[in-house]
């Protein structure tokens, strides 16, 4: 742990570079990324498409390798995916042939947990995300928001050190999205984990985070880190407060003006 | 939610009744037209009553059962053999790039040859007993099922695989717990197509060399200008094919109940 600067650093990017393809068509998705995320922190990463935010998340998850530099979680270099890092995908990625409970138990089964223990843990997290009445339902019976809550429960169930969320609410409508943000913060306050949350919604980024990481595109790089000195628990009142507006403006400015991009380009 | 469900199932039932009603109506109209056409001597074809009588005779002498048994035996043997071998081969091709590169050219080549075109070769090399007939049916069923299985495996959503990996799954678990269930709908469609090809092939195979079977009986009918027996065989093939197809569909609905259907 002492290898990566501050002792309570959870995720550390050191000079991380990631290139896709080679030759003249090579695309630098991420360049010179240096970033420490601390234990128990809720960090949101915001930026235009092509800024490498999803690439960075996938590197922590172990789903993508680095082209240069290194990424460490708890001091260990990431070499592949593992249950110590839970990932929540935008497309939910629930197994449609399994019920809500079976989905949540999937990772527990892989850990070799006994049936009764699996059931206990699964039911705990299903209750935590408010899906108890749907524990035996198939994903096709659930709304988008409920699916994502199930995915959150599934990620939590294997007791990961960090939660990596890749635009988890991106496919939800605006109203559901706001409710999901509140619910996520509630879950997080009950069971604190280090969270890295990718979004392209500035409001969402500020509302959830201790710190907002703003990234810029071409090549994907770190633009600015903005502290959100607002207390938890957060609520609608805070969402409409002048302090919130002030930070929101700062982030908005960093995303849209300084990175030289008016509008997010095509989806990556 | 529950009331919503029962409402929609009630609606589905009503819809079902309506479509069943239309089906019966269509059947009655079709038979009447056939009866009219033959009764008015507009065609040389036998009428429904004549065919029905012939059905009775064929059942009475036990000949129909012998033919049905022979044809179904061949179809099932070829189809089951083809499917059982196609599934692992399809998985192998979908999962390992090397296997795909080695096997795919052969599959693509044999796929463009109609199974019927293999019959002369099969008869010359395998004789005229059951083996060549089952072999061509096997080939037809195998090719449909293998392509469907392989398609199913390669089209498994990458996110499912990633979701399993981040939960700690290794290759074998990903294969058995994710790839297999995710590709089941494709495989069952392959079975359905394979079954269709198996029926198409059995009749042709029996036309060429057989001592029994529905296809053989039709050829006998042709030789002796026995139109009713041709009708009996045709209708029997249609009904049997339909029943087996429905069985596969039923299995499909059972096994893929989790699919979101629009």
Contacts between the chains, C-beta under 8 A, distances in Angstrom:
chain1	res1	chain2	res2	distance
A	61	B	166	5.8
A	62	B	166	7.6
A	63	B	162	5.6
A	63	B	165	7.1
A	63	B	166	7.2
A	80	B	165	7.9
A	81	B	162	7.5
A	81	B	165	4.4
A	81	B	166	4.6
A	81	B	168	7.9
A	82	B	166	7.4
A	82	B	168	6.2
A	83	B	166	7.3
A	83	B	167	5.8
A	83	B	168	4.0
A	85	B	166	6.7
A	86	B	166	6.8
A	87	B	162	7.3
A	87	B	163	7.3
A	87	B	166	4.3
A	89	B	159	5.5
A	89	B	162	7.3
A	89	B	163	6.6
A	91	B	157	7.9
A	91	B	159	5.3
A	93	B	157	7.8
A	93	B	159	4.3
A	93	B	160	6.0
A	93	B	162	7.1
A	93	B	163	3.9
A	94	B	163	7.9
A	95	B	160	6.4
A	95	B	163	7.5
A	95	B	177	8.0
A	95	B	178	6.9
A	95	B	181	7.4
A	96	B	258	4.8
A	96	B	259	6.8
A	96	B	260	7.0
A	97	B	181	4.5
A	97	B	182	7.5
A	97	B	184	7.9
A	97	B	256	8.0
A	97	B	258	4.3
A	98	B	258	7.7
A	106	B	164	7.4
A	106	B	167	5.8
A	106	B	177	7.6
A	107	B	167	3.6
A	107	B	168	6.0
A	110	B	167	6.1
A	110	B	168	4.5
A	110	B	169	5.8
A	110	B	173	6.5
A	111	B	168	6.7
A	138	B	257	7.5
A	138	B	258	5.0
A	139	B	258	7.5
A	140	B	258	6.4
A	140	B	259	7.2
A	140	B	260	4.5
A	141	B	1	7.3
A	154	B	167	7.4
A	158	B	167	6.1
A	158	B	168	6.9
